[in-house]
Each structure stands twice: as C-alpha cells, then as structure tokens.
Amino acid sequence: MLALQLTLTGLQAGALYALTAVGFSLIFGSTRVFHFAHGATFALAAYLFYAVEAAGYGFVPGLLASFAGAIAFGLAIDWFIYRPIQRDEGSFFTVFVASFGIGIVVQNLIGIFFGRSFVTITSPLSRAREVLDGVYVAPLAGIAFVVALICLLALGFFLRTTFTGKGLRALSDDPELVRVFGLNPRYLSAAAFAIGSALVVPAAVFTSMSSGLNPAIGHHVMLISLAATIVGGIGSIPGTMIAAFIFGLAENLSLLWFEPQWSEAVVFAILFAAIIARPSGLMGKSAAR
Amino acid sequence: MAETLIEVQGLHAGYKGHAVIEDIDLSLNPNEVLCLIGHNGAGKSTLLKCMFGLLPRMQGNVRYGGGLTHEQVALVPEGKGVFPSLTVAENFDLGLDAAKIKGAERAARVDWVLGVLPQIREFLHRRAGTLSGGQAQMVSIGRALLKRPRVLIMDEPSIGLAPKLFQDLLGPIRALQQAEGLTILLVEQNVREALKVSDRVAVMKQGRMVWHGTPSELSNDRLMELY
C-alpha cells in the first residue's frame, strides 16, 4: 500500500514538475536562452498567490495576481536583461550568469518580504482522505494532476494549430529562417517567455496549497526542470514531460528504500545515467527528428 | 524602359563591423533573370541578405523602385529553407500567415503553387525534416512562391542536388518567370546551368562586383579569368 501511496504522490509531483519543466523547455528550445531564473518565476508566482490569498482576497484574485506577476516577470527579464546582453553579442554563459544572479536576488527578496520560514495556504481540499485501506489522497492532488494534464494538452494543441505555436516550433528549428519567412522573432521570443512563465502558475499555486513554500523553492523546482529538460531531450516538449513524470515518481518511490534527504540525489543519479546511456535525451533532436 | 525594381548603389556590408562586400552597384530590372556568380566567400549571400533586408547596410543604398514593396520580394535561402519539425503543409501555413494571407485566398495560393510544382503533393503532409535535399528545395521555392512575389531571390538552389534534378527545378521556375513576368535574382555555383536560363550575369570576386553583361558576352576565357 505504501508503494501505491507513493506512486500517487509521485504522479502529482510529476505533473507539477512537468508544467515547470515544459515551460523552461519551451523558452530554452525556442530562444536558446538558458533561463535559470525560471525557478524564480515559480517562487514569485507562488508567493504572489500566497500573499493575495493570505490577505483574504480569495483564490481567484490570487490566481490572477500570480499569472500577471509570472508573465510580467518573464517578459521583463527577456526585455531588460537578456535582449541587451544578446544585442551586445554577450555569450551563452553571460546570459546564464545573469539569469542565475536574478534567481538569487529574487530568492533573497522573497526572504526579506515573507521571511525564511515555511508558509502554506490551508484549504479543505488539501486534507487527505482514505481512498483505499492505508492509501490517503487529498482532493487537491487529483485536481492538480487533472489541471496539469489539461494545461499540457492545451499547450500541445496550441503549438500544433495556432500561428504563434507553429512559429515557436519554427523558431526552435532555425531562428535565421524565421526572418526569411517574414515572421517576427522578437514577438515569438516574447510569446515563449509569456507562455513558459504562465505554465509555472498552476504548479506554483498547487504547491503553495499542498507541500508549502520557502524562499528556496524555486531553486529545487528549477533543478528538477533542468534535469527533465536534459533527460527528455533539449527542446523536446513531449520528452521533457515524460522525464518530469519519471522524476516525480522516482523522487517519491525512492522513499521506499532511502531517507527523504536522498530524494534529490536519486533524481541526479537518474540524470547522470540517462546522459551516459542517451546523451541526446529520450526524444532529443538526433533521436526524434 | 520600365523602372528598375531593386537598385544597389555603393553598398558596403558585413558582420561585426567587418565589411564583406564593398562598393557594390547592381540593378535588377523587371522581368529579367539576373545570375550572380562568384567563388565561395565572394560575398554573394551577404549581398542578397542586404537586398532582402536581413542584414543592415554599413554604407550605400538599397532602393526598391517601380512600386515594389518588401512583401513582394521572396527569398529562397541557401541550404534547406524549411523548418524540419513542421510538416510541408505547416511550412506553407506559416509562410501564408507571415504574408497575412487569409480566407479562401490561402487555399487558392497553395493550389497555384502545387500547379507549378506538382511533385510537392506527394509529400505535403510529411515532416519537412524527412525530405530529400531536392524535395526540401522544392518546398522552399514553393513557400517563397506562395507570396506571389514580383521578385524571387534564390541563393544557390542547386546545392546538394543532382544536375538533372536542378534542371527539373529550374524548368518550371523559368516557365513561370516568362508567363507571369516574375523577376529573378539567382545566385549559383553551377554556372553552366544558371547561364542557360539567365538574361544578364554579374560576377563577384573578393567582395566586389568585377563584371556584368549578358551570358553571350561572357566567353569561356573571360569566365575563367574572372572566376
């Protein structure tokens, strides 16, 4: 029964990791910007929801504030940090260091405003109920899983059928050719940041209502997202999604054999094994295209 | 005489502050096929990028005349000018979207292109990354034609193609040029084949324009000397 319990928890965690990792993969795949501050977007979205909800304004205003904050933050970083660096022909590493620095600044600002201790939003939906003998599931876990799947399916539909979606896939293939086609790479880059940042919001909100928050939450989520992007195959959204579910399950099922503090090590052991066995990732370009 | 469509005067352009082409003068007249030849590194692609607006000028002018707008100019880039993860139909969709072509006109344009290059029908729903070099080149030209351009700029369309395949590709384009008054600027390494379909020739060497005239004026000896 413990294995079933951990599998269900792992699926919920995997779904939430998938949203964050797919957002990162979409941004990195389309723009080739190593947006390490994506974890800061997650933390910011989660704490904005927490602040509005804790102030008594309710769920919907909290959700809207979270979406607005995440999208504005993603667009602002693209516009005010990454583009000036790229305009001056700054290297990939310059962008990465800038992004890493933003993550640390945001983490510290959150610590200053909200404190460094653990905070959470309590809701009747977060209370676990016994669904099978010895298996406890909170309604929020099921809701989070379904919402994450709907978001991922909607993203897939968006990328296949809309002008912007096809444009983002094109930008991922060949940025120079995008201009030859007459498409606007700046618009597409902004769209990638807006959509990728918006994808973290459901994950951030459900995390604040279930496992809770601390200022370093974005760092942990970003490490998992990064690992999922590499194992899934750089730029492959389906691959990233599958890898995120693998990590969510592995992190939780590892508790059958290891202490909780080793769960992150399990994720990285899988990452190293995957890199050695399949360097291009599960569905990386050399394998899938 | 009709007004020149694209006039290049005293053009200097390059990358990272370093000029690759210098003092280029070139004119593209209506309804002609102008062939631009030269060695690798002569600056042909740089010139095309400037003429299409992909690369900023360092000095000089590129002027569109005769009512020509940027929307009426299409570029077939060097290499596989298709997005490999998209299907051929999606590549076409994206070209139509970028050109802001809507409604029934979209289907009409695709039908017209499939009339010019009927082989594309066979792989219209295949992912472009799975196409052969010749098929991808055909799709790239088809995508450019969707704009119904007045000027078609083609950058080395023969790369990676067998000579027979290149002739098969040039045939319909030349027919279209004559039937619809299309103006073509063709950059080619396959000089013999390119000269057969050209009205004028311009030769570039080490970033400069060194000769221009008609194919008949370009004798073998002169070609060897310039090339």
Interface residues (C-beta under 8 A of the other chain):
Chain A: E89 F163 K166 G167 R169 A170 S172 D173 D174 E176 L177 R179 V180 F181 G182 L183 R289
Chain B: K16 F52 L54 E71 L75 P77 G81 V82 F83 P84 S85 L86 E90 D93 L94 G95 D97 A98 A99 R127 G129 R143
